[in-house]
Amino acid sequence: MPTISISTASVRDVEADVLILPLLAGQDDSPATVPGSSEISEAIASLEPSSARGDVHRIPSFSLAAAGSLLLVGVGASSLDEVEAEDLRLAYGAATRALTGVSTAALALPGGNAEQLAAAVEGAALGAYAFITHKSESSKAKPALESVVVLAEDETGATAAAERAEVLAGSVDIARDLVNTPPNLLYPAEFARRAEEAVADLPITVTVLDEKELAEGGYGGIVGVGQGSSRPPRLVRLEYAPEGAKQSVALVGKGITFDTGGISIKPAAGMDEMTSDMTGAATVLAATVGAARLGLDVRITTFLALAENMPGGGAQRPGDVVTMRNGMTVEVLNTDAEGRMVMADALVDAVATEPDLVMDVATLTGAAMVALGKRTAAVMGTEGGRDTVMAASAQAGEPFWPLPFPAELRADITGRVADLRNIGERWGGALSAGVFLKEFVGETEWAHLDIAGPAFASAPLGYMGKGATGMSVRTVLQVLEDRAR
């Protein structure tokens, strides 16, 4: 993540390798323009650059600015009055993502208001990410942009926006780094170690249950999923409890560090992307770190349900019955419906903390992706929980869509020889997975976030490159900020 500083220098005088400026569409077929600079607008008129959101054009600065070059980024409108905050995040994120290998960039938004500048800074911070940890020196991989200088007249307001952007981007990068780490290097015990490392300098206490403690504690879902792997499961509990906090939130994250599907094995094509099946756990860990760094006045208890779903000789079989943390029994009819099993155990512990709200985050079902595509996440749960997430997602700029719990789906998960079965009928698979989880929540206010589609990207968009996107970290953190208020 780049360092962010504030400068009151002019667009012409600021010194940087690259100066990032917005590009507005011209009106009545006139050329695209840069707001606040007629000189630059005239200089680029003959180039006929596209002003579509996220389109970037890098040109020499000549005598137009002290910066070495100019990076013009389209914002998709002819006036800044028409530009939404998320449009600016995506545009400026595309700009910094295009600047890998560059040391310093200056960022300006001439004519923009304080909220728009904050969005641009946030997008720039999010876009300046590159995961090159496992690249050899001979690959000549380029590091992310190192530093961003924000040009602003109101230095105080811009400083506050920059500080928040650094926390947000830093939190998102925690999730991205974990998800992008190859599964041979990130397994349950290692994930638990990295969680402890991530909060070492923060007022967060950590408790880790190993496979023996999980078995003794009755965590049948987590133990069952993890028993086919040579690398046993873990349950990590993190607690952030500022003195006097009046609100409490419990977070639960699905942490399947690799998902083969178990005995109900997945097709080989695309299985490599199952390294991202621990995104839910990475998300709630990252949001907890962000909340602590922001000093939010809300108690947060976070559970990371970690297991590797492998088809080893000890793996659970379709037809097995396991006893969950709350004593309910479940027929495991499909070992590839493993996420809900580990999540259910963790949800029982989350509810036991008596929070005002429980949120769980998981790459839970392909059915959610079929329904909503690869960029929009689903949210289910109680009415209050769904509304809370939808309001926060609108503020954060992350696309969510509320889905229902049709009453008839409950009958589909009634077990034949046990209390429940871990899958319902094919139709409405994302919904029946949520209905299953509901059995472990009781009457607690609850939101279930199924981020299977947008968690991992095959094509870049705005501040999100290929691979881990960190999508939903900002929404969860926004919920925590709202509760703290």
N, C-alpha and C positions, 0 to 999 in steps of 0.2 A: 504494500500500500504506500502511495506517495506521501511525503510530508507536505503539509498545506500551510502556506503563509499568506498574509494580507499585505497589499501595497496600495497606496493612494496615487501611484504614478499614473501617467496618462497612457493611453493605448500606443501612442507614438513613441513614448520614452522608455517604457518598461523593457528591461533587458532579460531575455530568455532565449532558449534555442528555438522555441516555437511560440507563436501567439495564436490562441484559439478565439475565433470570433463567430457570431451567429450569422447565418445567411437567410435573408427573407425573400420570399417570392415577390417578383415585381407585379404590379397591378396593370391590367389592360395590356397584357403582352409585353410590358416593359421588362428590362433585365432585372435579375436578382440583385439585391442590395445588402450592404452591411450597415446596420443602423448606427447612426452617429458618426459615420465617416464617408463623406461624399468622395474623398480622394480615392479610397480603396474601391468604392462602388464603381467609380469611373474606370479604374484600372482593370477591373475584372469583367466589365461589360462585354467585351469582345469574346470572352471565354465561354459565355452562356452557361455558367455552372448550374447544376441541378440544386434546387433548394428543398428537395424532398427530405423528410426527417431522417437524419443519420447519414446522409450522403456527405462525404468529406472531399475537400479539394485542398491540396497543399501546394503553395506557390511561393516563389522567392519574395521577400519583403521589399527588395530594392530600397528606395529611400522613403517608403511609406511608414516604416516603423524601425525601432532599434533591434527588435527580435530578428533572429536569423531567417525565419520563414513564417508564413501565415498559414494557419489551418482553418479553412472556412467550413462550417458544418451547417447543413440545412436543418431548419426547425419545423418545416412543413406548414408554414403560414406566411401571409404577407404582412402581418403585424404582430408584435409581441403581445398585444392585448388578446389575441386569439390563441395563444400558446398555453397549454396546460403544463402543470409542473412535471408530470411524467414524460411529456414530450421533450422537455428540456433535459431530464435525467437521461433519457435514451439517446438524445442527440449528443450531449457532451460526453456521455459514456462511450459512444462510438468514436468520438474524437480522440479521447485518451487511449482507447483500445488500439487505435491506428498508430499510436506513438510509441510502441514498444521499441526499446533501444535508445530512446531519447532521454536526456538527463532532466532538463527543466522545461516546463511549459507555463506560460502565463494564460490566464483565463479571464475573459471579459464578456459582459453582457450589457452593452450600451443601451440605455433606455429601459432596462428591466427593473422590476420592483424587488424588494427584499426577499419575498417568498420565491420568486423566480430565480434569483441569484443563488439562494440556498439550494434549490433543486438542481441547478446547473453544477454547483460544487459537489453535491452528493453524487450526481451521475458521473462526474469526472473522477471522483475517488473510487467509485465502483468499477469504472471501466479500466482503470490502471491496474490490471491484475494479469499475471502470467505465472503459470505453474511449470517451472523448469527444473524442479528439484532433481529429477531423474534423467535430465539431459546430460550427455557427456560434453566436455569442453570442445570436442571436435565437431559437434553438431552446430556450433555457432548460434545457439538459441539466444534470443534477445530478451533481456530482462524488461520488466514493466517500467513505465515512466517513474522517475525517482521523486520529482517534486513538482508541486503546482503553486504558482503565485496567483492569488485572486485579486483582481483589480476592483476596488470598491471605494466609493466616496464615504460611506458610513463604516468606518473601521470597526467600531464596537459590534454592530449587528453582524457584519461579515465574519468577525472573529468567532462569535457564538455559532454561526452556521458552519464554519469550518471545523470547529471543535466537535460538533455533533456529527458532521459528515465523517470525520476521522473515526469516531466510535462506531458508527453504523457500518462503514466500509470494513473496518477492522474485524467487526463481528461476522459480517458476511464472508470475509476471507478465511476466518477460522473454519466455517462450514465448507467452503470451497476446497480448502487444502485437505481436509479430512476425506471428503468425497473423492477427490482426485487421486488420493494415495492408493496405489495398487493393493489388491486384497491379500497378497502374500506378505505385505508389510503392515497391514492394518487388520488385526484380528481382535476378538473381544478383549483379551487381556491388555493388548497394546492400546486399544481405544481407551480403556479405562485409565491406563497410565497417562495418555495424552490429555485426557480430561483433567486429571489431577494437575498436570503441568500447566494447563491453560488457566487455571484459577489460583495458582500458587501465590500470586501477589494480591489476591482479592479476599474480601471478608466472606468467603464461601467455604463451608465445611463439606468434606467428601467422605462417603462411605461406600466401599466396594464389597459386594457379596460374590464369593467364588462359587464353583459348581457344588461343593459340599454344603455350603451354607444355603444355597438355593434349594437343594434337595431336602435338607432338613426343614426349611421354611415353607415347604409346600408349593413352590413355584413350578408346578407341573408343566405349564405352557413353555416357559423358557428352557427348562431342563430337557423337555421332549424335543424341541427344535434343535437344540445344540448337541444332542447325544450322538449324532452321526459324524461329528467332526472330531479330529484329534486335538483341536484347539477349543477348550470348553467355554461355556457361556459366562457372562457376568451381568450383574445388575448394579448400576452406579446411581447413587443418590447424592445430589448436591443441594445444599440449603444456603440460601442468602436471606438473612433475617435481620434487617435494620431495626434498631430499637424504636418502638412506638409505631411501627407500621400498622395501619388499620385495615389494609386489604391483603388478601393472600391468594396466590395463584399457584396451581400445581401444573407442571408441564411433563408430558410423557413423550418420548421419542423412540421410534422403531429403529433398532440398530442391527440389522442383519448385515454383517460385514461382507458376506458374499452369499448369494442365493442361487444354488443349483436347482432348487425345487425339491431337493431330497429324493426319496424314492419316486415321487411323482415328478420325474426330472423334466426340466425345460428343454426345448429345442436348442441345439448348439448355436444357431444363428442369433447373434445379438446378446448371448449370455454374458459376454464381457462387460456389458453395461450394468450387470447386477452388482458390480463393485459399488454402485450408487444406492444400494438398498438400505444403507445406514444413514441416509440423508436426514430422516426425521430426528434421529439422535444427535446428529451434527447440528441440526437447526436449533433444537432446544438448548443444547450446550452453548452454542454461539449467542443465542438470545439472553441466556442467563449471564454470560460474561458481559454482554453489552449493558444489561440492566445494572450490574454492579459497577461498571465503569462510569455510567451516568449517575450513579448514586440514587437510584429510584427508591422512593419510600413505599415499597411493597414487598411483602414476604414472598419468596419464590422457592418452591421445592420441586426439584427436577429429577426425573427418573430416565435413565438411559438403559433400555432393554437390549442387551447385546448378545448375539449368537451368530454362529456360522451354520448355514443350512446345507449339510453335505449328505450324500448317500452312502456313508460308510457302513461297515458291518453292524454297528450298533444303532443305526438310524431307526427312528420310529417308522412304523408301517401304516399304510392306509388300513383303517379298521381298528387301530389301537385306541384305547380309552385312557385319558389322562385326567388327573384331578388338579384343578386350578387352585390358585392362591386363596380364593374365597370358599373353597370346598365344592364348587360346582364341577360336574364331570362333563367331558367333551369327547365325542367320537372324532378322531382325526381321519376324515374321509379323503382329504387331499393334503399331502405334506407340503405342497407349494402354496397353501393358504396359511403360511407360517407366521406372517406378520401379526395378524390378529391374535395369535396365541401368545406371543411374547408381550404384546401390548396389553392384553387383558390382565395378565398377572401384575404388570406395573400399574395399571389403572386402579386395581384394588388397593394398592399401597398409596397411590395418589389421593384417592377419595378418603382414605383413613386419616389424612392430615387435616380434614375438614376445611378445605379451601373455599373461597367465594366463587372460584371458577377453575375448572380443569380444561386444559387444552392438550390434545394429543396430535402429533404430527407424524405422518408416515407416507412412504411411497407404497401405498397399500394394495391398490388394484389396477390392473390394466383396464378394467371396465370404466374407471374414471377417465382414463385417457380416450377411450372409445367415445365416451359421452361428450367430453369437453375439449379434446385436442391436446396438443403438447405444450401449450402456453398458459392454459387456465387451470387453476386448481379447484377442487371441490371442497365445500365445507358443509358438514352435517352436525346434528346434535340437538340440544334444546333450543327453543326459539331465541331465548336470550343469548345463548352462546353463539349461535349463528349470526345474530345481529351484531354482536360485539366484534366478531372477526370481519364481517363485511364492512363495518364502519372503519375499522383500523386499516383494512386493505385498501380502501378508497383513499385514505390519507397517505398511506405508504406508496401507493401507485402499483401494487401487485394485484393481478387479476384473479379473483375468486368468484365462484358461483355457488349459491346455496342449493342443496339437494334435499329431498324429503325422506321420511321414513314411512313408507306405506304400511299400514297395519297388517296387511295380508302376508308380508314378507317374514313376519315373526314365525309363522307356522313352518316355513321352509327350513328353519334352523333347529327345529325340535328333534332331538336325537331318537334313535330307535332303541338303543340299549343304554344310553346315557342321557344326561339332562339336555345337552346341546350337540349339534354337529357343527363342524367348523366351516362348512360351505352350504350355501342354499342353491336354488336353481340358477341356471346360467344368466337369465334375464335380470337386470338390475343388480349385477354383482357388486358394484360399489356400494349400493344401498344396503344389501344384505350383510356385507362386511361391517358396515356401521351399526346395523341392528344387532349383530353379534356383540360388538363392543359395548353397546348400550346396556347389555345384561350385567356388566361389571361396574357400572357407574352409579346406579341407583337414582336418587333424586337430585344429585348434585348438578349445578349449572355446568354445562359441558359443551365443548366444540371439538369436532373431529375433522382434521385437515388432511385430505388425501391429495398429496402433491406428486403422484406418480408421473404425470406428464411433464410438468415444468421443472422438475428437480435436475434433470440432466438434458443438455441440449446437443443436438446433432448439427445445428447451424447457429452462427452468432446472431445476436440482435441487440443493438444498442450497447448497454454496459455489460451484457452477458456474452461471453465467448463460448466456444465449444466446450463440452464437458459440464462440470458442476456449475450451477447458476447461483446457488445460495438463495433461490426464490423461497419466500415465506419467512426468512429470518427477520426482515424488516416489519412484516405484518405482526409477527408474534411480539417483537420488541415494542411496536406501537401500542398493542393491547396492554402491555405492561406499563408503558408510559401513561396511558389513559387511566389505568387503575390507580397509579401512583398519585394522579391529580385528584 
